[in-house]
Amino acid sequence: MGNPPTAAFCRGVAAIFLFTIIVGSGVAYAQQDVVITTTGDRLVGEIKSIEKDVLTLETAYSDSDFKIEWDKVASIESKRQFLMETFDGRRLSGSLTPDPEKPAVRIAEARVQLPDVSVVQPFERTFWARFDTGLDFGYSLTRANASKQLSLGTNVSYRDDRYVDVAFANVYKSSQENAPETQRWDVGNDFRRLLGSRWYVNTTQDFLNSEELGLDLRTSIGGGGGRYLLRSASQHLALGAGLAWTNEKYTDPTLATQDSAEAYFGTEFMTEKLKITDLITRLTYYPSLTISDRYRLSYRFDLDFNLPGDWYFRLGLFDNYDSKPPEGFSSNDYGWSNAFGFKF
C-alpha cells in the first residue's frame, strides 16, 4: 500500500476544488441573460434563440427550455455577443442592452424596437459554432414493378454579420425491373458577401453527375451579384446575375470534353413563416455565350415539415434542362424525393 496523502496535499486539492467552484460560479454568473416579460416577470438564464416569434431561454432551475412568445417580452439584456436581424434587412452584432423606452433594445449603438426584430442568435466567437447542418435520408419501394429509389442529402450553412455561405450535396439512385439502374449526384456552394442590407456579391460552384443527361461531370464556376427584394432572417426573395465557366465531361468516351462561357440569371425564395413548414425554391437560367442557341435551366423545390425536436420530413423536386444535350441523351433530368432529416 502507498503512503497516505499528506495534509499539505489535501489542502492543495481542497484549494484547487474551491478555486474551480468560485471561477465556475463567476463564469456562469457572467453569462446570465435577463428577460423581462410584459407582466413584469424577471427570468434569468441563457438566451438560445429568438425566431418564429418565440424566445427560447435555458435556465438552471428547469429541465426544459422556456418558450416565450415574442410579443410578451418587454426587455432583454445580455453581455454576450448576438447576431440580430430585423424585418427591414438590417444585420447587427453585439451585446444586448435594455432601452429605457420599452419595448426596445440597444445593440451595436443602435436602438431597435422589439417588434422589428426578426431573429436573434448567439454570435459565438469560435468559427465552427456558426454553422448549421442538416442531414436527410429517403427510401421508397414500389412492389408492382420492383421500383426502388434511394436519396441522401446534406446542407451546411454559415452566417455572420457580413457573410452567408450555403453548401449542399445530394445523391439519388433508382432501379426498376427490366430497366437499367440510374443515378445522379450534385454538389454546390453559394458564398455571399453582404453589402448593406439589400445588395450582395457572390461566387458559385456547382458540380453535377447525371446518367440521364450523359454527364460524367459538369463543373460550373461563376461569380456575380444580386439584390434582396424582400429580406429577413425568416424570409427572403432574391434576384441575382453573373458570369460562369462550364466544363462538361461525358459518360460516352467518344464525346470530346466541352468548355463554354455562360451568363446566369437566378431567383431564390425562402420562408420559415409557415410555422409547421419551411419552403425554399431556386430557379437559374444559363444562356450560353459561346454555343449558339444553347441554354440550360436548373430548378429546385424543397418543402420541409417540422417535426418534434430537430427532425423534419422533406418533399423535394428537382429539374435540370439542356436545350442542346449530347446526341442520344435526354434533354431533361427531373425527379422528386421524400426524406426524413435532422438539423443540428
C-alpha positions, -999 to 999 in steps of 0.1 A, spaced: 0 0 0 12 35 -8 18 63 17 -14 82 28 -17 117 13 -1 144 33 -20 172 49 -4 197 25 -15 176 -5 -51 175 9 -51 213 15 -38 218 -21 -66 196 -36 -92 214 -15 -78 248 -26 -80 238 -63 -115 224 -58 -126 256 -41 -110 278 -68 -127 258 -95 -161 263 -79 -155 301 -74 -143 306 -110 -171 284 -124 -197 303 -105 -182 336 -117 -183 324 -153 -219 312 -150 -229 345 -134 -212 365 -162 -231 346 -188 -266 350 -173 -291 368 -196 -322 386 -183 -356 386 -199 -385 407 -185 -420 399 -197 -449 424 -202 -464 411 -169 -432 421 -150 -418 386 -146 -379 385 -145 -363 354 -159 -326 347 -157 -308 321 -179 -293 318 -213 -310 330 -244 -307 302 -270 -325 319 -299 -353 342 -310 -370 330 -341 -406 325 -355 -418 350 -328 -406 328 -300 -378 334 -275 -361 302 -262 -345 305 -228 -325 279 -210 -324 281 -172 -307 262 -144 -340 256 -125 -359 239 -153 -352 206 -172 -368 220 -203 -363 253 -221 -388 281 -216 -407 292 -248 -419 328 -245 -440 344 -272 -420 374 -285 -449 399 -281 -449 390 -244 -413 402 -240 -407 438 -227 -369 438 -223 -338 416 -229 -303 420 -216 -271 401 -221 -233 408 -221 -228 380 -246 -224 387 -284 -255 382 -306 -264 385 -342 -297 403 -347 -316 406 -380 -346 430 -384 -376 428 -407 -362 457 -428 -330 437 -435 -305 452 -410 -279 429 -395 -264 440 -362 -240 423 -338 -230 430 -302 -243 427 -267 -279 434 -257 -286 465 -235 -322 473 -224 -336 506 -235 -355 529 -211 -383 532 -236 -397 497 -237 -402 476 -257 -368 483 -273 -332 471 -270 -298 486 -279 -272 466 -299 -241 479 -317 -250 515 -306 -284 512 -324 -318 513 -309 -342 486 -322 -379 483 -313 -386 447 -302 -415 443 -328 -390 450 -355 -367 421 -345 -369 391 -368 -342 368 -354 -316 369 -326 -289 342 -323 -259 339 -301 -229 351 -321 -202 327 -310 -166 338 -313 -154 304 -325 -156 297 -362 -172 263 -361 -200 274 -338 -215 295 -366 -225 265 -388 -260 249 -391 -262 215 -407 -290 192 -419 -289 155 -430 -317 136 -446 -323 101 -459 -351 87 -481 -361 53 -495 -391 42 -515 -402 8 -529 -430 0 -554 -439 -36 -554 -457 -36 -588 -426 -30 -609 -399 -36 -582 -390 1 -584 -366 14 -557 -353 48 -550 -327 59 -526 -318 95 -517 -292 111 -494 -288 148 -488 -270 173 -467 -268 210 -464 -244 232 -444 -248 270 -438 -225 296 -423 -237 330 -413 -223 360 -395 -229 398 -398 -212 401 -432 -211 367 -449 -235 340 -458 -223 307 -472 -246 277 -482 -233 244 -494 -253 213 -503 -249 177 -516 -275 153 -529 -273 117 -542 -301 98 -560 -301 62 -571 -331 44 -587 -337 9 -601 -366 -8 -618 -374 -42 -630 -363 -48 -666 -346 -14 -667 -310 -2 -660 -301 15 -628 -297 52 -629 -280 76 -605 -271 112 -602 -254 134 -577 -249 171 -573 -228 193 -551 -230 231 -549 -219 262 -529 -230 298 -529 -208 323 -510 -222 358 -505 -206 390 -491 -233 413 -479 -232 449 -490 -255 468 -467 -290 453 -461 -300 446 -497 -271 440 -521 -245 413 -522 -217 399 -543 -212 362 -546 -193 332 -561 -209 299 -570 -196 264 -576 -218 236 -590 -209 200 -598 -233 176 -614 -232 139 -624 -262 127 -644 -265 95 -664 -298 108 -678 -280 138 -694 -249 117 -703 -228 137 -679 -199 122 -661 -192 156 -646 -204 191 -653 -184 218 -635 -197 253 -633 -178 281 -616 -192 316 -616 -194 350 -599 -218 379 -598 -241 398 -575 -277 403 -566 -303 421 -545 -328 410 -519 -362 424 -529 -375 410 -496 -353 401 -467 -353 390 -431 -338 360 -413 -370 341 -416 -379 350 -452 -362 364 -484 -367 369 -521 -335 375 -541 -326 381 -577 -290 376 -590 -270 375 -621 -234 369 -632 -210 350 -655 -199 314 -653 -174 290 -669 -187 255 -675 -167 223 -683 -186 191 -693 -172 156 -694 -195 129 -708 -201 93 -700 -196 84 -737 -158 83 -741 -162 91 -778 -175 126 -770 -150 153 -765 -149 174 -733 -167 207 -739 -160 242 -724 -184 271 -726 -189 306 -712 -223 314 -698 -243 341 -682 -267 332 -654 -298 348 -640 -314 334 -609 -341 339 -583 -345 324 -549 -373 324 -524 -372 311 -488 -397 314 -460 -399 300 -425 -431 319 -416 -454 289 -423 -450 277 -387 -450 240 -394 -432 240 -428 -402 257 -443 -400 264 -481 -371 271 -504 -371 272 -541 -345 283 -567 -346 288 -605 -314 296 -625 -313 303 -663 -279 298 -681 -278 312 -717 -245 302 -734 -223 330 -747 -201 306 -768 -226 280 -781 -253 292 -804 -289 288 -793 -279 268 -762 -293 274 -727 -298 255 -695 -323 256 -667 -318 244 -631 -347 243 -607 -352 230 -571 -381 230 -547 -379 218 -511 -407 218 -486 -397 208 -450 -424 198 -425 -410 205 -390 -413 175 -366 -408 174 -328 -372 181 -318 -349 190 -347 -364 164 -371 -381 172 -404 -398 155 -433 -388 168 -468 -407 168 -501 -383 178 -529 -384 183 -566 -355 189 -590 -351 196 -627 -321 201 -650 -328 210 -686 -303 214 -715 -315 227 -749 -286 210 -767 -277 177 -749 -252 152 -765 -268 132 -793 -286 102 -779 -291 116 -744 -322 132 -728 -325 170 -726 -343 168 -693 -333 152 -659 -360 156 -633 -373 138 -603 -387 140 -568 -378 126 -533 -392 124 -498 -369 120 -469 -366 123 -431 -338 145 -418 -323 160 -387 -309 196 -382 -281 204 -358 
